């Protein structure tokens, strides 16, 4: 298992060995509450200081809208693999491979909505660290995503630590206790176990105990 610093150093070294004009795409998968966003931003910052301009890109911008989920009877499962536009994510990864400017969507958790074109990846960005729950899931249609990455990492964390972090997340968003308990037991923790059991395409595991360690 690598720590975040070693993972970042490896990405920088791999990027330095690539031919001009080619990007390194790295997947940082992990369960809800593992600190993927924080870790991806920290890794991208360290890779940049090592001379390889890097940027984090979240998978969550491909959440289906609540109206779509409601129509499909999936709103209560929001966050599960079935609630994402996988084909849209695949198309974005294909666009990111050449070194060109690309606009990416971001998910606004306070509004529970995805915002298109909310972040720009500059043309000079050499390394893209994509973070998300299901990037390495070995189930269709997600199994078409993992081969698009040059490096595939799984951020791991004990289930009880995930429970504590997720509880704080929903408390910070003013969810009532009964809603937090329902969300943890019906959605978040089942998803966490599914990520950890089903992400069989990882090349390496990364320690997510302290996602802000860099």
Rosetta blueprint (number, residue, H / E / L):
1 X L
2 X E
3 X L
4 X H
5 X H
6 X H
7 X H
8 X H
9 X H
10 X H
11 X H
12 X H
13 X H
14 X H
15 X H
16 X H
17 X L
18 X L
19 X L
20 X L
21 X L
22 X E
23 X L
24 X E
25 X E
26 X E
27 X E
28 X E
29 X E
30 X E
31 X L
32 X L
33 X L
34 X L
35 X L
36 X H
37 X H
38 X H
39 X H
40 X H
41 X H
42 X H
43 X H
44 X H
45 X H
46 X H
47 X H
48 X H
49 X H
50 X L
51 X L
52 X L
53 X L
54 X E
55 X E
56 X E
57 X E
58 X E
59 X H
60 X H
61 X H
62 X H
63 X E
64 X L
65 X L
66 X H
67 X H
68 X H
69 X H
70 X H
71 X H
72 X H
73 X L
74 X L
75 X H
76 X H
77 X H
78 X L
79 X L
80 X L
81 X H
82 X H
83 X H
84 X E
85 X L
86 X H
87 X H
88 X H
89 X H
90 X H
91 X H
92 X H
93 X H
94 X H
95 X H
96 X H
97 X H
98 X E
99 X L
100 X L
101 X L
102 X E
103 X E
104 X E
105 X E
106 X E
107 X E
108 X E
109 X L
110 X L
111 X L
112 X L
113 X E
114 X E
115 X E
116 X E
117 X E
118 X E
119 X E
120 X E
121 X E
122 X L
123 X L
124 X L
125 X L
126 X L
127 X E
128 X E
129 X E
130 X E
131 X E
132 X E
133 X L
134 X L
135 X L
136 X L
137 X L
138 X L
139 X L
140 X L
141 X L
142 X H
143 X H
144 X H
145 X L
146 X H
147 X H
148 X H
149 X L
150 X L
151 X E
152 X E
153 X E
154 X E
155 X E
156 X E
157 X L
158 X L
159 X H
160 X H
161 X H
162 X H
163 X H
164 X H
165 X H
166 X H
167 X H
168 X H
169 X H
170 X H
171 X H
172 X H
173 X L
174 X L
175 X L
176 X L
177 X H
178 X H
179 X H
180 X H
181 X H
182 X H
183 X H
184 X H
185 X H
186 X H
187 X H
188 X H
189 X H
190 X H
191 X H
192 X H
193 X H
194 X H
195 X H
196 X H
197 X H
198 X H
199 X L
200 X L
201 X L
202 X L
203 X L
204 X E
205 X E
206 X E
207 X E
208 X L
209 X L
210 X L
211 X L
212 X L
213 X L
214 X L
